[in-house]
Amino acid sequence: MQTKGPPELQEEERDIELENILGNLMIAEYQVDKLRTRVTEKIAKYGYADDKKVSTHMFKHDGRWIKISVKVEELTMNKSQAQGVQEMK
């Protein structure tokens, strides 16, 4: 926002679209963190990783049936393996 007055007191012009994008990015990162926490708690609470259970969801969309299956496995990695996974993102 531009204000009238001496140049040293003027504010820089703001890019509202950029601010909105960055705000949405921060919200998305927060939501991902919360979801990861919830998934981890569910795995620990119910022992999904130990039982090798599969969660399945089916629905119909545009005349086609869709089936989504999720299998949870807990892995053990060393630091170099974990770094490689982070770099793939």
Buried (B, 14 or more C-beta within 10 A) or exposed (E): EEEEEEEEEEEEEEEEEEEEEEEEEEEEEEEEEEEEEEEEEEBEEEEBBEEEEEEEEEEEEEEEEEEEEEEBEEEEEEEEEEEEEEEEE
